[in-house]
Amino acid sequence: MSRDEKDYKPNCSNNNNQCDCDLCHTVNVDPIDMEKHGAKLLTVRIQVNNVCFGKQVCVACIIYNNCHKILAFRGFCTTLCKDDGCNACGTIRRKLVFVLPADIEDPEELDVRSAANYIYPCD
């Protein structure tokens, strides 16, 4: 599981395990699952695959309309801690809830994009 920067403890169990940078130097973001709510809320589930343990990753989620005007944006930074020793890379899963502007009549016309990058790339 991912932990926010404020919850990150530097004595994470990955200190003895080095990341294989050839395996997870490119972060993959899965397609986004959106849930529409009646109260102008939009829930977005983000899944970022192939994340190195112990490296800080920033993830952004952008909601825009069919004219490509950005309506909402949310970003966060997190560090993935290794809980078990079976995988070389991890997965970040988050659920974000956005309040849409009042002038949005049809949420079906919205599109969502996400991006993720390491703060400090592999050496």
DSSP file (Angstrom, degrees, kcal/mol; ACC not computed):
  #  RESIDUE AA STRUCTURE BP1 BP2  ACC     N-H-->O    O-->H-N    N-H-->O    O-->H-N    TCO  KAPPA ALPHA  PHI   PSI    X-CA   Y-CA   Z-CA
    1    1 A M              0   0    0      0, 0.0    80,-0.8     0, 0.0     2,-0.2   0.000 360.0 360.0 360.0 150.4    0.0    0.0    0.0
    2    2 A S  E     -A   80   0A   0     91,-0.3     2,-0.4    78,-0.2    78,-0.2  -0.575 360.0-154.8 -87.9 153.1    1.1    3.5   -0.6
    3    3 A R  E     -A   79   0A   0     76,-1.1    76,-1.6    -2,-0.2     5,-0.1  -0.979  20.5-112.6-127.7 140.2    1.7    6.0    2.2
    4    4 A D  E >>  -A   78   0A   0     -2,-0.4     3,-1.0    74,-0.2     4,-0.8  -0.221  34.8-105.0 -65.4 161.5    1.5    9.7    2.0
    5    5 A E  G >4 S+     0   0    0     72,-1.1     3,-0.7     1,-0.3    -1,-0.1   0.858 121.4  54.7 -56.1 -38.2    4.6   11.7    2.4
    6    6 A K  G 34 S+     0   0    0      1,-0.2    -1,-0.3     3,-0.0    72,-0.1   0.763 111.4  44.7 -70.1 -24.1    3.5   12.8    5.9
    7    7 A D  G <4 S+     0   0    0     -3,-1.0    -1,-0.2     2,-0.1    -2,-0.2   0.474  85.5 119.8 -95.7  -3.8    3.0    9.2    7.0
    8    8 A Y    <<  -     0   0    0     -4,-0.8    72,-0.0    -3,-0.7    -3,-0.0  -0.425  47.7-159.2 -69.9 130.6    6.3    7.9    5.5
    9    9 A K    >   -     0   0    0     -2,-0.2     3,-0.6     1,-0.1    -2,-0.1  -0.950  12.8-145.1-109.4 123.8    8.7    6.3    7.9
   10   10 A P  T 3  S+     0   0    0      0, 0.0     2,-0.2     0, 0.0    -1,-0.1   0.678  92.4  73.2 -64.9 -16.3   12.3    6.2    6.8
   11   11 A N  T 3  S+     0   0    0      2,-0.0    -3,-0.0     3,-0.0     4,-0.0  -0.088  71.3 157.1 -89.1  38.9   13.0    2.9    8.5
   12   12 A C    X   -     0   0    0     -3,-0.6     3,-1.4    -2,-0.2    71,-0.1  -0.239  55.3-114.6 -60.1 149.5   10.9    1.2    5.8
   13   13 A S  G >  S+     0   0    0     69,-0.3     3,-0.5     1,-0.3     4,-0.1   0.487 105.7  76.1 -71.5  -0.6   11.6   -2.5    5.4
   14   14 A N  G >   +     0   0    0      1,-0.2     3,-1.2     2,-0.1    -1,-0.3   0.448  61.4 100.2 -88.6   1.8   13.0   -2.0    1.9
   15   15 A N  G <  S+     0   0    0     -3,-1.4    -1,-0.2     1,-0.3    -2,-0.1   0.802  87.4  42.9 -59.4 -28.8   16.3   -0.5    3.0
   16   16 A N  G <  S+     0   0    0     -3,-0.5     2,-0.6     1,-0.1    -1,-0.3   0.610 104.9  73.9 -90.1 -13.0   18.0   -3.9    2.4
   17   17 A N  S <  S-     0   0    0     -3,-1.2     2,-0.3    -4,-0.1    65,-0.1  -0.896  70.8-153.1-107.5 120.2   16.3   -4.6   -0.9
   18   18 A Q        -     0   0    0     -2,-0.6     2,-0.2     1,-0.1    36,-0.1  -0.672  21.8-112.8 -91.1 146.7   17.5   -2.5   -3.9
   19   19 A C        -     0   0    0     -2,-0.3     2,-1.2    34,-0.2     3,-0.1  -0.545  18.3-128.9 -76.1 138.3   15.1   -1.8   -6.8
   20   20 A D    >>  -     0   0    0     68,-0.3     3,-1.6    -2,-0.2     4,-1.4  -0.780  23.8-164.6 -85.2  98.0   16.0   -3.4  -10.1
   21   21 A C  H 3> S+     0   0    0     -2,-1.2     4,-0.6     1,-0.3    -1,-0.2   0.720  83.0  61.3 -65.2 -22.2   15.7   -0.2  -12.1
   22   22 A D  H 34 S+     0   0    0      1,-0.2    -1,-0.3     2,-0.2     3,-0.2   0.822 106.6  48.2 -68.4 -29.2   15.6   -2.1  -15.4
   23   23 A L  H <4 S+     0   0    0     -3,-1.6    -2,-0.2     1,-0.2    -1,-0.2   0.866 128.4  16.9 -80.3 -37.8   12.3   -3.7  -14.2
   24   24 A C  H  < S+     0   0    0     -4,-1.4    28,-0.4     1,-0.1    -1,-0.2  -0.089  80.2 116.3-132.5  37.6   10.5   -0.6  -13.0
   25   25 A H  S  < S+     0   0    0     -4,-0.6     2,-0.5    -3,-0.2    93,-0.2   0.714  76.5  59.8 -77.3 -18.4   12.1    2.5  -14.5
   26   26 A T  S    S-     0   0    0     -3,-0.1     2,-0.4    -4,-0.1    -1,-0.1  -0.950  81.6-144.6-110.7 123.8    8.9    3.2  -16.3
   27   27 A V        -     0   0    0     -2,-0.5     2,-0.4    89,-0.2    89,-0.2  -0.730  13.2-152.2 -87.9 130.0    5.8    3.8  -14.2
   28   28 A N  E     -D   49   0B   0     21,-1.7    21,-3.4    -2,-0.4     2,-0.5  -0.877   3.7-157.9-105.7 134.6    2.6    2.5  -15.8
   29   29 A V  E     -D   48   0B   0     -2,-0.4    19,-0.2    19,-0.3     3,-0.1  -0.953  17.2-137.2-110.7 122.6   -0.8    4.0  -15.0
   30   30 A D        -     0   0    0     17,-2.7    17,-0.3    -2,-0.5    84,-0.0  -0.254  39.3 -75.9 -70.5 162.5   -3.8    1.7  -15.6
   31   31 A P        -     0   0    0      0, 0.0     2,-0.3     0, 0.0    -1,-0.2  -0.243  58.6-107.4 -56.1 151.6   -7.0    3.0  -17.2
   32   32 A I        -     0   0    0     80,-0.2     2,-0.6    -3,-0.1    14,-0.1  -0.646  20.1-146.2 -93.6 137.9   -9.0    5.0  -14.9
   33   33 A D  E     -E   45   0B   0     12,-1.3    12,-2.2    -2,-0.3     2,-0.4  -0.905  19.6-166.9-102.4 120.4  -12.3    3.9  -13.3
   34   34 A M  E     -E   44   0B   0     -2,-0.6     2,-0.4    10,-0.2    10,-0.2  -0.873   9.2-162.8-110.7 141.6  -14.8    6.7  -12.8
   35   35 A E  E     -E   43   0B   0      8,-2.1     8,-2.0    -2,-0.4     2,-0.4  -0.987  14.1-143.6-118.9 131.7  -18.0    6.6  -10.8
   36   36 A K  E     -E   42   0B   0     -2,-0.4     2,-0.3     6,-0.2     6,-0.2  -0.795  15.2-166.3 -96.5 136.0  -20.6    9.3  -11.3
   37   37 A H    >   -     0   0    0      4,-1.7     3,-0.7    -2,-0.4     4,-0.2  -0.829  27.5-124.8-116.5 156.9  -22.6   10.6   -8.4
   38   38 A G  T 3  S+     0   0    0     -2,-0.3    -1,-0.1     1,-0.2    -2,-0.0   0.717 102.5  66.0 -73.7 -20.9  -25.8   12.7   -8.4
   39   39 A A  T 3  S-     0   0    0      2,-0.1    -1,-0.2     1,-0.1     3,-0.1  -0.088 123.0 -92.4 -96.6  34.7  -24.4   15.5   -6.3
   40   40 A K  S <  S+     0   0    0     -3,-0.7    60,-3.3     1,-0.2     2,-0.4   0.834  85.2 136.9  59.6  34.7  -21.8   16.7   -8.8
   41   41 A L  E     - F   0  99B   0     58,-0.2    -4,-1.7    -4,-0.2     2,-0.4  -0.883  37.6-163.0-108.5 145.2  -19.1   14.4   -7.3
   42   42 A L  E     -EF  36  98B   0     56,-2.6    56,-3.1    -2,-0.4     2,-0.5  -0.987   4.3-156.5-129.8 121.7  -16.8   12.4   -9.4
   43   43 A T  E     -EF  35  97B   0     -8,-2.0    -8,-2.1    -2,-0.4     2,-0.5  -0.859  10.7-170.1 -99.8 128.9  -14.8    9.4   -7.9
   44   44 A V  E     -EF  34  96B   0     52,-3.4    52,-3.2    -2,-0.5     2,-0.6  -0.975   9.1-156.6-121.9 128.4  -11.7    8.4   -9.7
   45   45 A R  E     -EF  33  95B   0    -12,-2.2   -12,-1.3    -2,-0.5     2,-0.4  -0.922  13.6-166.6-105.5 124.8   -9.7    5.3   -8.9
   46   46 A I  E     - F   0  94B   0     48,-3.0    48,-2.5    -2,-0.6     2,-0.4  -0.902   8.7-173.9-112.9 137.5   -6.0    5.4   -9.9
   47   47 A Q  E     - F   0  93B   0     -2,-0.4   -17,-2.7   -17,-0.3     2,-0.5  -0.983   3.3-168.8-131.2 122.2   -3.7    2.4  -10.1
   48   48 A V  E     -DF  29  92B   0     44,-2.9    44,-2.6    -2,-0.4   -19,-0.3  -0.951  12.6-163.7-112.6 119.5    0.0    3.0  -10.8
   49   49 A N  E     +D   28   0B   0    -21,-3.4   -21,-1.7    -2,-0.5    42,-0.2  -0.532  59.6  32.4 -99.5 165.5    2.0   -0.2  -11.6
   50   50 A N  E    S+     0   0B   0     40,-0.3     2,-0.5     1,-0.2    -1,-0.2   0.904  72.8 163.5  59.2  49.8    5.7   -1.0  -11.6
   51   51 A V  E     - F   0  90B   0     39,-2.4    39,-3.1    -3,-0.2    -1,-0.2  -0.860  38.1-122.7-101.9 129.4    6.7    1.4   -8.8
   52   52 A C    >   -     0   0    0     -2,-0.5     3,-1.0   -28,-0.4    28,-0.5  -0.449  30.6-113.9 -66.0 138.3   10.1    1.0   -7.1
   53   53 A F  T 3  S+     0   0    0     35,-0.5    28,-0.2     1,-0.2   -34,-0.2  -0.541  96.9  16.6 -72.8 139.0    9.9    0.5   -3.4
   54   54 A G  T 3  S+     0   0    0     26,-3.0     2,-0.4     1,-0.2    -1,-0.2   0.423  97.5 114.2  82.0  -1.2   11.4    3.4   -1.3
   55   55 A K  S <  S-     0   0    0     -3,-1.0    25,-0.7    25,-0.2     2,-0.3  -0.857  70.3-116.5-104.8 139.1   11.4    5.9   -4.2
   56   56 A Q  E     -B   79   0A   0     -2,-0.4    63,-2.6    23,-0.2    64,-0.5  -0.577  33.4-171.4 -78.0 130.7    9.2    9.0   -4.1
   57   57 A V  E     -BC  78 118A   0     21,-3.0    21,-2.7    -2,-0.3     2,-0.5  -0.964  12.5-151.4-123.2 136.0    6.6    9.1   -6.8
   58   58 A C  E     -BC  77 117A   0     59,-2.9    59,-2.2    -2,-0.4     2,-0.4  -0.926  14.0-167.5-106.9 134.2    4.3   12.0   -7.7
   59   59 A V  E     -BC  76 116A   0     17,-3.2    17,-2.5    -2,-0.5     2,-0.4  -0.960   1.4-167.4-123.0 136.7    0.9   11.2   -9.2
   60   60 A A  E     -BC  75 115A   0     55,-2.9    55,-1.9    -2,-0.4     2,-0.4  -0.951   6.7-163.9-125.0 145.3   -1.5   13.7  -10.9
   61   61 A C  E     -BC  74 114A   0     13,-2.9    13,-2.2    -2,-0.4     2,-0.4  -0.998  10.3-170.6-128.6 126.9   -5.1   13.3  -11.9
   62   62 A I  E     -BC  73 113A   0     51,-3.2    51,-2.4    -2,-0.4     2,-0.5  -0.967   7.5-162.4-123.6 130.3   -6.6   15.8  -14.3
   63   63 A I  E     +BC  72 112A   0      9,-2.7     8,-3.0    -2,-0.4     9,-1.7  -0.948  20.8 166.8-110.7 129.2  -10.3   16.2  -15.3
   64   64 A Y  E     -BC  70 111A   0     47,-2.6    47,-2.9    -2,-0.5     6,-0.2  -0.947  28.6-118.5-140.8 162.1  -11.2   18.1  -18.4
   65   65 A N    >   -     0   0    0      4,-1.8     3,-1.9    -2,-0.3    45,-0.1  -0.203  45.4 -85.9 -91.5-175.3  -14.2   18.6  -20.7
   66   66 A N  T 3  S+     0   0    0      1,-0.3    44,-0.1     2,-0.1    -1,-0.1   0.624 128.3  57.9 -70.8 -11.2  -14.6   17.8  -24.4
   67   67 A C  T 3  S-     0   0    0      2,-0.1    -1,-0.3     0, 0.0     3,-0.1   0.275 118.4-112.7 -94.8   8.7  -13.0   21.2  -25.3
   68   68 A H    <   +     0   0    0     -3,-1.9     2,-0.5     1,-0.3    -2,-0.1   0.751  66.1 150.1  64.5  27.8   -9.9   20.2  -23.3
   69   69 A K        -     0   0    0      1,-0.0    -4,-1.8     2,-0.0     2,-0.4  -0.803  50.9-120.4 -88.0 127.1  -10.4   22.8  -20.7
   70   70 A I  E     + B   0  64A   0     -2,-0.5    -6,-0.3    -6,-0.2     3,-0.1  -0.542  36.0 172.6 -71.8 124.8   -9.0   21.6  -17.3
   71   71 A L  E     +     0   0A   0     -8,-3.0     2,-0.3    -2,-0.4    -7,-0.2   0.746  63.7   5.4-102.2 -33.1  -11.9   21.5  -14.7
   72   72 A A  E     - B   0  63A   0     -9,-1.7    -9,-2.7    28,-0.0    -1,-0.4  -0.994  58.2-172.1-153.4 151.5  -10.2   19.9  -11.8
   73   73 A F  E     + B   0  62A   0     -2,-0.3     2,-0.3   -11,-0.2   -11,-0.2  -0.997   4.8 175.3-146.4 140.0   -6.7   18.7  -10.8
   74   74 A R  E     + B   0  61A   0    -13,-2.2   -13,-2.9    -2,-0.3     2,-0.3  -0.981   5.7 176.7-145.8 138.0   -5.3   16.8   -7.9
   75   75 A G  E     + B   0  60A   0     -2,-0.3     2,-0.3   -15,-0.2   -15,-0.2  -0.955   2.3 179.6-136.6 156.8   -1.8   15.5   -7.2
   76   76 A F  E     - B   0  59A   0    -17,-2.5   -17,-3.2    -2,-0.3     2,-0.4  -0.988  19.3-138.4-152.9 156.0    0.0   13.7   -4.5
   77   77 A C  E     + B   0  58A   0     -2,-0.3   -72,-1.1   -19,-0.2     2,-0.3  -0.932  29.9 166.2-115.4 142.2    3.4   12.4   -3.7
   78   78 A T  E     -AB   4  57A   0    -21,-2.7   -21,-3.0    -2,-0.4     2,-0.4  -0.971  29.1-138.9-150.4 161.3    3.9    9.1   -2.0
   79   79 A T  E     -AB   3  56A   0    -76,-1.6   -76,-1.1    -2,-0.3     2,-0.5  -0.998  22.0-135.4-125.9 129.4    6.6    6.5   -1.2
   80   80 A L  E     -A    2   0A   0    -25,-0.7   -26,-3.0   -28,-0.5     2,-0.4  -0.734  17.4-154.6 -88.7 124.7    5.8    2.8   -1.6
   81   81 A C        -     0   0    0    -80,-0.8     2,-0.6    -2,-0.5   -28,-0.0  -0.798  19.6-118.0-100.6 141.8    7.0    0.6    1.3
   82   82 A K        +     0   0    0     -2,-0.4   -69,-0.3     1,-0.2     3,-0.1  -0.678  32.3 173.7 -83.8 118.0    7.8   -3.0    0.8
   83   83 A D        +     0   0    0     -2,-0.6     2,-0.3     1,-0.1    -1,-0.2   0.721  69.0  21.0 -94.7 -26.0    5.5   -5.2    3.0
   84   84 A D  S    S-     0   0    0      3,-0.1     3,-0.4     0, 0.0    -1,-0.1  -0.914  70.7-126.3-138.5 166.8    6.6   -8.6    1.6
   85   85 A G  S    S+     0   0    0     -2,-0.3    -3,-0.0     1,-0.2     3,-0.0   0.167  84.0  89.4-100.0  18.8    9.6   -9.9   -0.3
   86   86 A C  S    S+     0   0    0      2,-0.0     2,-0.4     1,-0.0    -1,-0.2   0.697  78.6  56.6 -94.7 -17.8    7.9  -11.5   -3.3
   87   87 A N        -     0   0    0     -3,-0.4    -3,-0.1     1,-0.1     3,-0.1  -0.892  57.0-154.9-118.1 145.4    7.8   -8.6   -5.8
   88   88 A A  S    S+     0   0    0     -2,-0.4   -35,-0.5     1,-0.1   -68,-0.3   0.731  87.9  30.7 -83.2 -24.1   10.5   -6.4   -7.3
   89   89 A C  S    S-     0   0    0    -37,-0.1   -37,-0.2   -70,-0.1     2,-0.2  -0.899  74.9-146.1-131.6 160.6    8.0   -3.6   -8.0
   90   90 A G  E     -F   51   0B   0    -39,-3.1   -39,-2.4    -2,-0.3     2,-0.4  -0.553  10.1-121.2-120.0-175.5    4.8   -2.4   -6.3
   91   91 A T  E     -     0   0B   0     -2,-0.2     2,-0.5   -42,-0.2   -42,-0.2  -0.993  10.6-150.3-132.4 134.7    1.5   -0.8   -7.1
   92   92 A I  E     -F   48   0B   0    -44,-2.6   -44,-2.9    -2,-0.4     2,-0.4  -0.916  16.5-174.4-102.7 128.2   -0.1    2.4   -5.8
   93   93 A R  E     +F   47   0B   0     -2,-0.5     2,-0.3   -46,-0.2   -91,-0.3  -0.992   9.5 166.3-124.8 129.1   -3.9    2.4   -5.6
   94   94 A R  E     -F   46   0B   0    -48,-2.5   -48,-3.0    -2,-0.4     2,-0.5  -0.984  26.8-149.3-140.5 151.2   -5.8    5.6   -4.7
   95   95 A K  E     -F   45   0B   0     -2,-0.3     2,-0.4   -50,-0.2   -50,-0.2  -0.989  20.0-172.1-119.6 120.8   -9.4    6.8   -4.8
   96   96 A L  E     -F   44   0B   0    -52,-3.2   -52,-3.4    -2,-0.5     2,-0.5  -0.919   9.5-154.5-114.6 138.9   -9.9   10.5   -5.3
   97   97 A V  E     -F   43   0B   0     -2,-0.4     2,-0.4   -54,-0.2   -54,-0.2  -0.961  11.7-167.1-115.7 127.3  -13.2   12.4   -5.1
   98   98 A F  E     -F   42   0B   0    -56,-3.1   -56,-2.6    -2,-0.5     2,-0.6  -0.874  18.5-138.1-112.4 143.4  -13.7   15.6   -7.0
   99   99 A V  E     -F   41   0B   0     -2,-0.4   -58,-0.2   -58,-0.2   -59,-0.1  -0.913  29.5-141.5 -96.1 119.4  -16.4   18.2   -6.7
  100  100 A L        -     0   0    0    -60,-3.3   -28,-0.0    -2,-0.6   -29,-0.0  -0.460  24.0 -93.3 -81.8 152.5  -17.4   19.2  -10.2
  101  101 A P    >   -     0   0    0      0, 0.0     3,-1.5     0, 0.0    -1,-0.1  -0.272  34.3-118.0 -59.8 151.3  -18.3   22.8  -11.2
  102  102 A A  T 3  S+     0   0    0      1,-0.3    -2,-0.1    -3,-0.1   -62,-0.0   0.746 108.7  65.1 -65.6 -24.4  -22.0   23.6  -11.1
  103  103 A D  T 3  S+     0   0    0      2,-0.0     2,-0.7     0, 0.0    -1,-0.3   0.453  73.1 107.4 -83.0   2.3  -22.1   24.4  -14.8
  104  104 A I    <   +     0   0    0     -3,-1.5    -4,-0.0     1,-0.2   -64,-0.0  -0.711  41.0 174.1 -80.2 116.2  -21.3   20.8  -15.8
  105  105 A E        +     0   0    0     -2,-0.7    -1,-0.2     1,-0.3    -2,-0.0   0.850  68.5  31.3 -91.9 -38.2  -24.6   19.4  -17.1
  106  106 A D    >   -     0   0    0      1,-0.1     3,-1.9     2,-0.0    -1,-0.3  -0.898  57.5-169.5-126.9 103.0  -23.5   16.0  -18.3
  107  107 A P  G >  S+     0   0    0      0, 0.0     3,-1.6     0, 0.0    -1,-0.1   0.691  83.1  76.1 -63.7 -16.3  -20.6   14.3  -16.5
  108  108 A E  G 3  S+     0   0    0      1,-0.3   -72,-0.0     3,-0.0    -2,-0.0   0.733  87.0  61.5 -65.2 -21.1  -20.4   11.7  -19.4
  109  109 A E  G <  S+     0   0    0     -3,-1.9    -1,-0.3     2,-0.0     2,-0.2   0.457  87.2  97.9 -84.6  -0.7  -18.7   14.4  -21.5
  110  110 A L    <   -     0   0    0     -3,-1.6     2,-0.3   -45,-0.1   -45,-0.2  -0.526  56.9-158.5 -87.1 154.9  -15.8   14.6  -19.1
  111  111 A D  E     -C   64   0A   0    -47,-2.9   -47,-2.6    -2,-0.2     2,-0.4  -0.954   2.6-151.9-130.1 152.9  -12.5   12.9  -19.6
  112  112 A V  E     -C   63   0A   0     -2,-0.3     2,-0.3   -49,-0.2   -49,-0.2  -0.978  11.6-179.1-128.6 136.9   -9.8   12.0  -17.0
  113  113 A R  E     -C   62   0A   0    -51,-2.4   -51,-3.2    -2,-0.4     2,-0.3  -0.955   4.9-167.2-129.8 151.6   -6.1   11.6  -17.4
  114  114 A S  E     -C   61   0A   0     -2,-0.3     2,-0.3   -53,-0.2   -53,-0.2  -0.971   3.1-173.0-137.3 156.5   -3.4   10.7  -14.9
  115  115 A A  E     -C   60   0A   0    -55,-1.9   -55,-2.9    -2,-0.3     2,-0.3  -0.984   2.9-166.3-145.6 151.6    0.4   10.8  -14.9
  116  116 A A  E     +C   59   0A   0     -2,-0.3     2,-0.3   -57,-0.2   -89,-0.2  -0.999   9.8 171.0-143.6 139.3    3.1    9.5  -12.6
  117  117 A N  E     -C   58   0A   0    -59,-2.2   -59,-2.9    -2,-0.3     2,-0.2  -0.994  34.4-110.6-145.5 149.0    6.8   10.3  -12.3
  118  118 A Y  E     -C   57   0A   0     -2,-0.3   -61,-0.2   -61,-0.2   -62,-0.0  -0.560  17.1-144.9 -73.9 143.4    9.6    9.6   -9.9
  119  119 A I  S    S+     0   0    0    -63,-2.6    -1,-0.1     1,-0.3   -62,-0.1   0.922  95.9  25.7 -71.7 -46.2   10.9   12.7   -8.1
  120  120 A Y  S    S-     0   0    0    -64,-0.5    -1,-0.3    -3,-0.1     3,-0.1  -0.954  89.4-142.6-120.1 110.1   14.5   11.2   -8.2
  121  121 A P        -     0   0    0      0, 0.0   -96,-0.0     0, 0.0    -2,-0.0  -0.120  37.4 -74.3 -66.9 169.2   15.1    8.8  -11.1
  122  122 A C              0   0    0      1,-0.1    -4,-0.0   -97,-0.1   -97,-0.0  -0.287 360.0 360.0 -62.8 147.5   17.3    5.7  -10.7
  123  123 A D              0   0    0     -3,-0.1    -1,-0.1     0, 0.0     0, 0.0   0.461 360.0 360.0 -75.2 360.0   21.0    6.3  -10.5
